Amino acid sequence: MSRKLKTALAKKIIKVTDENIDDEQLIHALLEEDFFIADRDENLPFGDKAADSLAKFAGSWLFIISFCIFLIGWIVLNLYFLSAPFDPYPFILLNLILSCIASVQAPLIMMSQNRQEEKDRRRSESDYKTGLKTEIIIEDIHYKLDKIIAVQQQQIDKAEKCVTHIEKEG
């Protein structure tokens, strides 16, 4: 990526409107910019927190095992232990309960996933900006080191010429 393109990206990232800003000022503005976006879970309404809790529980082994135990218990209770079962085979009441649970649970899980996706997108964008910021700063440091090395090489060349000149005269 060219230096000009990186400068333009850096200006866009930190929202610099001054077109006359020099590279040094841009680097300092980048150093001051903080891209980390904290999770905003503490400000969520009750419904969102409940949806997140349900999604977390519904995706756990505890839920799967307890739900299997509930289903097996319901079936065994109605088939073998009750003389007058409240939900005889083909378990229509159980099907109704399962359908109601699924119809409520699915949208709540989707809401939670959408919030998680938005949080992941913000975190990814923050990571991208931080990586680009780091790349631009490292490139600037590399550029400055190259300048320092070039100046030092010129000084070494001058010193060598002086030594050579002194050796010829001496």
Buried (B, 14 or more C-beta within 10 A) or exposed (E): EEEEEBBEBBBEBBEBEEEEBEEEEBBEBBEEBEBEEEEEEEEBEEEBEBBBEBBEEBEEEEEEEEEEEEEEEBBEEBEEEEEEBEBEEEBEEBEEBBEEEEEEBEEBBEBBEEBEEEBEEBEEEBEEBBEBBEBBBEBBEEEEEEEEEEEEEEEEEEEEEEEEEEEEEE
